[in-house]
């Protein structure tokens, strides 16, 4: 009997990440999960969350994302003056953070519209990232990010694209400039919340940075299957993206 109880307990423990909302390879996200999470996250569109859940699930199925309990979504199609970073606890299906986040200096003004993987570009990168370890650097407590998409964000590590706090991410900056200040490509947060967010997502969770850029969405090994599966019958990829913008 003890052996059976132990086996049952272990089975439950290993099953928890599978219940966490990040889907298995090729599986569509649960619409119940999408609706519940979006209902807690004003500004986040269901189609963006579906793409994020699908991409994170595919990466997790390949062993690239080890923490399936937390998912971060950044929607760079929203202006910097609005909260556009969302952190979800997928196990309890709760929104943990809805925050302002900066984009790169050369990616645009209040709205970002240009993205790059190139060193020295001072632009934001799109795509799926996985969080790594923390460190203390020039911007204080920071979180290293590893880009998982070749040619899209795989230079993030070498570019030192990290999550950190910055004084230019604030309501005061928005009132003075009409937008946030801008980073060198890093997803910078309000200093007051940066450590809490970093400690929540560190250690192998997925970060999905979105913008309706046709080339990336069509080519991504993590996004493209979800995009085509979600597209209405007879719709083209470009039509789907245009309607999402």
N, C-alpha and C positions, 0 to 999 in steps of 0.2 A: 504493500500500500504506500509506504514512504517513497519507494522508487517511482511509483506512478505519479504521486503528487509532485515529485521533483521534476519529472519529465514534463508534466503539465505546466509547471511554473516556468521552466526554461522555454517551452514552446510559446507561452504568452509573452515572455520578455522579448524574444526575438521577433514576435509578430507585431509588436507595437509600432516599429518604424513603418511597416507595411500599411498600417492604418492611418499614417500621418498625412495623407493627402497628396504627397509626391507620388505620381503614378508609376507603375511598372512600364518597362519597355513596350511602346506601342499602344498602351492603354489610354483611353480618354479620361481626363479628370472628372470626378463625380460632380454633376450639376448641383447636387445638394451642397457639397463642399464649397463650390464656387459661389453659389448664392449666399451662403451663410457668411463667408469671409468678405465678399464685396459689400454686403449689407452693413459691415462694421467699418468700411474703409471709404468714406466719401472721396470722390474724385477718381477712384480706380475703376476702370471699366472691366466688365466680365471677360471680354476677349483677351485682354492683356494678362489677366490672372490665369486664364486657361493655358495660354502659351507658356507662362512661367511654370505652372505646375507640371505641364507635359515635359518641358525641357529639363527641369530638375529631376523628374522621375526617370527620364532616359539616362541622365548622367549618373544617378544613384544606381541604376541597374547595371551600369558598366563599372561600378566601384569607384567613380570619380568624386562622388559626394557621400560622405560617411555620416553626416548628421541629417536625417530626414525629418526631424521634429521641427525645424525652423526654416522658413523661406523669406528672403528679402526680395521685394520687387521695387525697382526704380523706373518710373515712367517719365522719360525725358521729353515726351511730347507735351507734357504739362509745363507751364511757365515756372521759373525758379522762385517766383513770389508766392507759389502755392505749395503746400505739402505734397510731395511726390515720391517719398520713400516710405514703404510700408513693410513692416516686419510682422510675420504671422507665426504663432505657435500652431503648427498643423496637428499636433496631437490633441490639443483641447479645442482646436478651431477657433482661436481668439486672435484679434489684432493686438499686438503688443506695442507698436510704435507707428505713428503717422507723422512724418517729419519733413522739414525743409532739407534740401540737399543741393549743393552747388554742382555746377558742371565746369568744364575746362574753359579757360580764357578765350581760346580760339574756336570754341564750339558755338558761340552766339551770345546775344545779349540776355534779355530776360528769358527768351526761348532758345533752346539749343537746336541747331539744324545741320550741324556738320560734325562728323565723328572720325576718329583716326586711331590706328594701332601703331603709328610711327613714333619713335623716340624723338623728343624735341618738338613735337607738334603742339603741345599744350592743349590738346583736345581730349574729350571724353571718349572712351571706348564702349561699344555696345556688347551685348551677348551675355553668355553665362559664365559666371566666376564661381570659384569656391574659396571660402575664407581659410586663412592659415593662422600663423601665430601673431601675437602682439609684440610690440617693442616700444621703446621710448626714443623718439627722434626729434627732428627740428620742429615738428608740429605737436609735440607731446605724445600722449598715449595713442598709438596707431595700430592698425590691423592690416597685415599683408594680404593681398588678394592675388589669386592665381587665375589667369584667364584660360578657359578651356577650349576656345574656338580659334583654330589655326587661321592666321591671316586677319582675324577680326579683333581679338583681344589678347592673343598669346604673348605679346610683348609687355603685358601689364607688370610682370615681376621685374623685368629689366628697367622699365620706365619708373619704377617705384610708385605705381598707382595704388594707393592705400586709402583706407578709411580713417579719417581723423577729424578732430574738432577744429573750427576756425572762427575767429571773431567776425569775419565778414559774412557769416551765415547767421542772420539775426533779423528780427523785426525792424530794428533801427536801420540796418542796411537797406531794407526794402523801402522804408519811408524816405531815406535820403537819395537812393539811386533809382527807385522804381523796380528794383531787382536785387538779387543777392550779389555779393562779390563773387569772384570766380577763382577757381583753383588752377593748377597746372594739369588738370585731367583727373584729379582725385574726387571721389564722392565725399566732399567735406560736409560735416554736420555742425549743428549748434554746439558750442563747447559744453553747455549745461547738460546735454544728453548724450554726448559722444561716447563717454566711457560706458554708460549703461547699454547703449546699442551694441558697441563693440563686444562687450562681455557676453551679451545675449547670443550673438551670431558667430563668434569665433570658433575655430576648431573644426572646420570641415562642412559648414552649411553652404547652401547655394544662394548666390545673389544674381538676379536676373535684371539686366539693364536694357530697357526697351525703348525703341523709337520705330515708327513705321517706315523703315528704310528697306526698300524692295530687295536690293541686292543681298543684304544680310539675311533677311527673313526667308528668302528663297533658297539660299545656299547653306544655311546652318544645319549641321547634322543633328542638333538638338531641337531646333524649332521647326524646321521644314516639314517633318512628318505630321506634327500637330496642326500646323497651318493648313496643310492640304486636307487633313481629315475634317477640320472644322469649317472649311470653305463650303458655301452653299453649292448645290448641284449646278454645274454649268458655269460657275464663277471662275474667273482667272485669279491668279495670285495678285496681280497688280490691282484688280478691282477690289479684292478683299482688303488690301492694305489701304487703298484710298478711302474706303468706307470707314476704316478704323481710325484714320487721322483726325 
